[in-house]
């Protein structure tokens, strides 16, 4: 599922601020305190078509790719600057540029980032996207910068298994900051509803939440065991973009 890939190009070496969200690539911010503690490092999932991150010349691990998809998903890393708060009172986040480093540096980021995220509190809650009673259970969590990353944490996914009392899960991460989870073995009409909800989230125009992944993941025992390739969504995304 993960392997190293070089994204060719030339880019700044400094951390890049990834807040606030904008429609253009975010430039490196100068004259900031870039001292880094590994306790402040967290992994983030991002589409290679992102406009929020400057990925040129970066070393990254591929989280998801397939033939004829719209965009691969990779794992980047951010530093949480707890000393500086944004206008909403949240810690500033900076993309850690690693183009001048080697794969050992990335491996260290990955190891520490995973450990930190396992301890990060992004609680699941039951969620109903409709005005009517939902006849099957869907888990989500409040929209947040790290919500989608729960899919990479076995600890967080085991929590979803327990809440849904399910051995197999369907997990949708259609846009950055979103995650939706349901039991894989639901009735056909509910399965279609979940897919339609996922497709709607993928295709809606949302400047605040960047596109992330058009496919849906199958999770067993807290780990990804397969994917549902939704080529119709890939074709539509390629057509409109």
C-alpha positions as CSV (number, residue, x, y, z in Angstrom):
1,X,0.0,0.0,0.0
2,X,2.9,2.4,0.7
3,X,6.0,2.9,-1.4
4,X,8.3,5.8,-2.0
5,X,7.8,8.1,-4.9
6,X,9.6,11.2,-6.0
7,X,7.4,14.0,-7.2
8,X,9.8,15.8,-9.6
9,X,10.3,19.5,-9.7
10,X,11.9,22.2,-7.6
11,X,10.3,23.8,-4.5
12,X,11.2,25.6,-1.3
13,X,12.8,23.6,1.5
14,X,11.1,25.4,4.4
15,X,7.8,24.2,6.0
16,X,4.8,25.6,4.1
17,X,1.8,27.0,5.9
18,X,-1.3,25.0,5.0
19,X,-3.8,27.4,6.6
20,X,-5.8,29.3,5.7
21,X,-7.1,27.4,2.7
22,X,-6.7,29.1,-0.7
23,X,-7.2,28.2,-4.3
24,X,-3.6,28.6,-5.2
25,X,-0.4,26.8,-4.1
26,X,0.7,28.1,-0.7
27,X,4.2,29.6,-0.6
28,X,6.8,29.1,2.1
29,X,6.5,31.6,4.9
30,X,9.8,33.2,6.0
31,X,11.0,34.3,9.4
32,X,9.0,31.7,11.4
33,X,10.2,29.4,14.1
34,X,10.7,26.1,12.3
35,X,12.2,24.2,15.2
36,X,10.6,20.8,15.2
37,X,9.7,18.3,17.9
38,X,8.7,14.9,16.6
39,X,5.8,15.0,19.0
40,X,4.4,17.8,16.8
41,X,4.5,15.8,13.6
42,X,1.3,14.3,12.1
43,X,0.6,12.5,8.8
44,X,-1.9,13.9,6.3
45,X,-3.5,12.4,3.2
46,X,-3.6,14.6,0.2
47,X,-4.5,14.1,-3.5
48,X,-1.6,14.7,-5.9
49,X,-3.9,17.2,-7.6
50,X,-3.9,19.3,-4.5
51,X,-3.8,23.1,-4.7
52,X,-3.1,23.5,-1.0
53,X,0.3,21.8,-0.9
54,X,3.4,22.4,-2.8
55,X,4.5,18.8,-3.6
56,X,7.2,19.4,-6.2
57,X,10.5,17.6,-5.5
58,X,8.9,15.9,-2.5
59,X,9.5,12.3,-1.2
60,X,6.1,10.8,-0.4
61,X,4.6,7.4,0.3
62,X,1.7,6.4,-1.9
63,X,-1.5,5.6,0.1
64,X,-3.7,4.7,-2.9
65,X,-3.3,4.5,-6.6
66,X,-4.8,2.5,-9.4
67,X,-4.9,2.4,-13.2
68,X,-7.2,5.0,-14.8
69,X,-8.1,6.8,-11.5
70,X,-8.4,10.6,-11.4
71,X,-5.7,11.2,-8.8
72,X,-3.4,9.1,-6.5
73,X,-3.4,9.8,-2.8
74,X,-0.2,10.3,-1.0
75,X,1.0,10.7,2.6
76,X,2.6,14.1,3.5
77,X,3.4,15.4,7.0
78,X,2.7,18.6,8.9
79,X,4.1,20.2,11.9
80,X,1.6,21.5,14.5
81,X,2.9,24.9,15.8
82,X,1.3,25.0,19.2
83,X,2.9,28.4,20.0
84,X,1.0,30.2,17.2
85,X,-2.7,30.2,16.9
86,X,-4.8,31.2,13.8
87,X,-7.8,33.5,13.9
88,X,-10.0,30.6,15.0
89,X,-7.8,29.8,17.9
90,X,-6.3,26.7,16.4
91,X,-2.6,25.8,16.1
92,X,-1.0,26.8,12.9
93,X,0.0,23.9,10.6
94,X,3.1,23.8,8.4
95,X,3.8,21.4,5.6
96,X,7.2,19.8,6.2
97,X,9.1,20.1,3.0
98,X,11.5,17.1,2.5
99,X,12.8,17.5,-1.0
100,X,16.3,18.1,0.2
101,X,16.2,15.0,2.6
102,X,16.4,11.3,2.0
103,X,14.0,8.4,2.5
104,X,15.4,7.7,6.0
105,X,14.1,11.2,7.0
106,X,10.7,10.4,5.6
107,X,10.6,7.1,7.4
108,X,11.3,8.9,10.7
109,X,8.5,11.3,10.0
110,X,6.2,8.4,9.2
111,X,7.0,6.4,12.3
112,X,6.6,9.3,14.7
113,X,3.5,10.7,12.8
114,X,1.7,7.4,13.1
115,X,2.4,7.1,16.8
116,X,1.2,10.7,17.4
117,X,-2.0,10.2,15.4
118,X,-2.9,7.0,17.3
119,X,-3.0,9.2,20.4
120,X,-4.9,12.1,18.7
121,X,-8.5,12.5,19.7
122,X,-10.8,12.7,16.8
123,X,-13.8,10.8,18.1
124,X,-16.3,9.0,15.9
125,X,-20.0,9.7,16.3
126,X,-23.1,8.4,14.6
127,X,-24.1,10.6,11.7
128,X,-27.3,11.1,9.7
129,X,-27.0,13.2,6.5
130,X,-30.7,13.1,5.7
131,X,-33.8,14.8,7.1
132,X,-35.4,11.3,7.5
133,X,-34.5,8.4,9.8
134,X,-31.5,6.6,8.4
135,X,-32.1,2.9,8.3
136,X,-28.5,1.9,8.7
137,X,-25.6,3.3,10.8
138,X,-23.0,5.7,9.5
139,X,-20.0,6.9,11.5
140,X,-18.3,10.2,10.9
141,X,-16.7,12.9,13.0
142,X,-16.7,16.6,13.0
143,X,-15.1,18.2,10.0
144,X,-11.5,18.7,11.0
145,X,-8.0,18.8,9.4
146,X,-7.2,15.3,10.5
147,X,-10.5,13.5,10.1
148,X,-9.7,11.6,6.9
149,X,-6.4,10.3,8.4
150,X,-8.4,8.0,10.8
151,X,-8.5,5.4,8.0
152,X,-4.7,4.9,8.4
153,X,-4.9,4.3,12.1
154,X,-5.6,0.7,13.2
155,X,-6.5,2.0,16.6
156,X,-9.1,4.4,15.2
157,X,-10.5,1.8,12.8
158,X,-10.9,-0.8,15.5
159,X,-13.0,1.7,17.4
160,X,-15.2,1.9,14.3
161,X,-15.5,-1.9,14.2
162,X,-16.7,-1.9,17.8
163,X,-19.2,1.0,17.4
164,X,-20.8,-0.6,14.4
165,X,-20.4,-4.2,15.7
166,X,-19.0,-5.1,12.3
167,X,-16.2,-7.3,11.0
168,X,-15.9,-5.5,7.7
169,X,-16.2,-1.8,7.1
170,X,-16.7,0.5,4.1
171,X,-14.8,3.7,4.5
172,X,-15.2,6.8,2.4
173,X,-12.8,9.7,2.4
174,X,-14.1,11.8,-0.4
175,X,-12.7,15.2,0.6
176,X,-9.9,16.4,2.9
177,X,-11.3,16.6,6.5
178,X,-14.2,14.1,5.9
179,X,-14.6,10.4,6.7
180,X,-17.7,8.2,6.6
181,X,-17.9,4.6,7.7
182,X,-20.6,1.9,7.6
183,X,-20.9,-1.9,7.9
184,X,-19.9,-3.5,4.6
185,X,-22.6,-6.2,4.9
186,X,-25.7,-3.9,4.7
187,X,-28.7,-4.3,2.6
188,X,-28.5,-3.4,-1.1
189,X,-30.6,-0.3,-0.9
190,X,-28.4,1.0,2.0
191,X,-25.2,0.1,0.1
192,X,-26.5,2.2,-2.9
193,X,-27.3,5.0,-0.5
194,X,-23.8,5.0,0.9
195,X,-22.3,5.0,-2.6
196,X,-24.5,7.8,-3.7
197,X,-23.6,9.9,-0.6
198,X,-19.9,9.3,-1.3
199,X,-20.4,10.3,-5.0
200,X,-22.2,13.5,-4.0
201,X,-19.4,14.5,-1.7
202,X,-16.7,13.7,-4.4
203,X,-18.5,15.7,-7.1
204,X,-19.8,18.7,-5.1
205,X,-17.9,22.0,-5.5
206,X,-16.4,22.8,-2.2
207,X,-13.6,25.4,-2.0
208,X,-13.0,24.7,1.7
209,X,-12.6,20.9,1.4
210,X,-10.3,19.7,-1.3
211,X,-11.0,16.6,-3.2
212,X,-9.3,13.5,-1.8
213,X,-10.3,10.1,-3.1
214,X,-13.0,8.8,-5.5
215,X,-12.7,5.2,-4.4
216,X,-14.1,3.5,-1.2
217,X,-12.0,1.3,1.1
218,X,-12.7,-2.1,2.7
219,X,-11.4,-2.4,6.2
220,X,-11.0,-5.6,8.2
221,X,-9.5,-6.0,11.6
222,X,-8.7,-2.3,11.6
223,X,-6.6,-2.4,8.4
224,X,-7.3,-1.8,4.7
225,X,-7.9,-5.1,2.9
226,X,-9.2,-3.8,-0.5
227,X,-10.9,-1.0,-2.4
228,X,-14.0,-0.5,-4.4
229,X,-12.9,1.1,-7.7
230,X,-15.5,3.5,-8.8
231,X,-14.5,4.1,-12.4
232,X,-17.7,6.1,-13.2
233,X,-16.5,8.8,-10.7
234,X,-13.0,8.8,-12.1
235,X,-14.4,9.3,-15.6
236,X,-16.7,12.1,-14.4
237,X,-13.8,13.9,-12.6
238,X,-11.6,13.6,-15.6
239,X,-14.4,15.0,-17.8
240,X,-15.2,18.1,-15.6
241,X,-11.6,19.0,-14.6
